[in-house]
């Protein structure tokens, strides 16, 4: 991905989006899989079937309980169960969304136009996400995310940090997470992105065994 912003001294808006975004459907208000006995029993059978598939990630194979949780979350946000399983990671014992999936889900929610990014050279390089509220026509802006912020929070100082090698992409991901948390928290369901979960861990937690599926996919 070319970095055209380096040629422009002023703040410039771009439409950079992650590649290969997962397909999602608009958020719905379907009944919870735990809503009644019939729903529970039906989804339990589905979960057992999914847990026996070699196509689901390792965290869900032979784990009916995890598959049930994935079915509940997919029902809440209107995405397919397989897409939720492929994009919900366990990072240091906590669930975390793929940033690409979170952006795709927000774009498909029907509440906002496709999310875009504004870049500035301030504070070592800054990015904020913005989108238009389709109901009111108001342009909504998220918080600025800068390299200075990344350094102050300790995000860019960790060994193997993607902030060192992919700073613009990481700013986009973090800006999108901030925007979603500010304007559409129901999309993320209060769950952080995988990048956030890794960045905010204390040194003691980081010493635990990492999630190999997320680490390998990032590489």
N, C-alpha and C positions, 0 to 999 in steps of 0.2 A: 504494500500500500504506500503510495507516494505521499510525502508530507508537504503539501502545497502551502500550508500555513507559514512555513519558514520564510517564504518569499513576500509575505504581506505584513507590514508593520502594525496595521490596525486589526481590531477584532474582526473575525470573519466567520460566517455561519456555514456549516457544511452538513451534508446528509450522510455521513459515514455510518454504516450499519454493519454489524457482524455478518460474516458470510454463513450460508447454510443454516438460516434460522429455522427452528422446528415449526411445523404446522400446528396451529392451535385454532380453536373456535371461540367465539365470544363467550364471556362469562355468563353462566346461567344460575338459576336458583333451584336446581334439582334437589330432590329429597336426599338427605344424608344417607349413606350406606348403613349407618347405625340408627336410622330413624325408627324402624320397626322390625319385627321378627322376620317378616317376609323379605325385606330389603337386605337384612343382615345375612340370612341364609343363602339368598341368591348370590350376593357378592362374595360370600365365603367360598362358594363353589367356583366362582370366577377366579378368586385369589389362589385357590389350590391349583387350578389349571395353569395359571400364569407362573406360579412358583416352580412348576415342573418343566418350564420352557428353558432351553439353552440360550434363547435370544434375549432374555431379560438380564440386567446386570447382576453381578455376583451377590450384591447385598440383598437381592430378592429371591435368588434361587433357593428352593427348599425352605423358604421362610414365608409361611402363609400370613403371619401377622404383619410383616413389612408390606406385603402385597395389599393387604386390606387398607393399610394407611395410605398407600399410593392411590388406591381406588377412591378413597374418601377425598383426597386432595384433588384428584383429577375431576371428580364430580363437582367440587366447589369452584374450580377455576375454568371448567369447560374445556379441558384438554384431554386427549386420549390417555388412557392409563399407561401405555407403552412410552409415550412421550414424557410423562411425568417420571417414570422409572429411569429413563435415559438421562434425565436432566436434574434429578434430585440426588445430591451427593451426601455422604456422611463424612463430614470433616471434623476430626477430633471429637467424634461422638455426637455431633449435632447435625441436623439436616440443613442443607444449603442448596439454593437454586443455582443452576448455570446462569450466568449473566445473559447469555444469548437467549435462553428460554424466557427469562424475565422480560426482556425487551420485546420479544415476539408476542408474549402474552399481553403486555400492555398495548402494543400496536393493534392486536386483534380484539381488544376489549370493546371497541366501538365508542369509547368515551373521548378519545383524543385522536388527533391526526398522528401520522407516523412520527415517532420521536426523532428530533434532530439535535445537533450539537453546535454550540458556539465556542470558538477558540480565541484565546488571547495570549500574547507573549508575557503578560504580567505574572509575577511571582514564579518565574522559572518555567512558565507554560501553564495555562489554565483552561478549563473546560466546564461548561454547564450545559445541561440538557434542557430542551424546551419543546413544547407541543401546543397545539391549539385545542381548547375545549370545544368539542363539536356541538355542544348544546348552547353555549353562550357566545362562542366566537372569540373568547378571551385567550390571548397567548399566555401560557403559564411557564414560568422559568424556575428551574431548580437551582440549588446552591452551586456556587463555583467550587471546583475541585482543582487544586494546583499542585505542582511538584513541591512547592514549599510546604503545603499541608501534608503531603505524603511523607516528607522528611520529618516534620514535627511530630506526626503520629507514629512514626517508626515503620511505615509501610514499605518504604524503599530501602531500608537499611538491612533487611533480613537476607540471609544467604539464599541465593537462587530466586530472589524477588523479580517478578516480571516488570516491576516498575522501572528497573534498570535497562531492560532490553526492549520493552514495548510500552513506553510511557504514555503515548497518545491513546492507545487502545485501553490501557488500564484506567486512564482518566475518563474515557467514554463510559466504560463499564461502571465506574464508581458514580459518575454523574447521573447515569440512568437509574442506578439503585437509589440515589438520593431523591431524584424526581419521583420515582414510584412510591417511596416511603412518604413523601410529602403530599402527593396529590391522589394516589390510588393505593393506599395500604392494603386494601382487600385483595389486590392482585398478587402481592407477595405473601399474603397471609401471615405477616410478621416474621417471615423467614429471611435471613440474610442471603446474599449471594456467596458462592464458594470462595470467590476472591476476597470478599470481606471477612469471611470466617477464618481464612488463613492469616490475613493481615492483622487482625485484632488479637490473636492468641498471645498469651503471655509466654515467656521463655520456658516456663515449667511445662505448660501444655504442649508446646511445640516439640518437646523432647519425646512425646508419645509417638507411637507408630502412625505414620501418615496414611491417608487414604490413597492407595495406589491407583485406583481407577481415575480419580480426578487428576492426580499428578501426571500420569501417563498421557491422558488426553490433552492436557495443557501443553505438553512437550511435542 
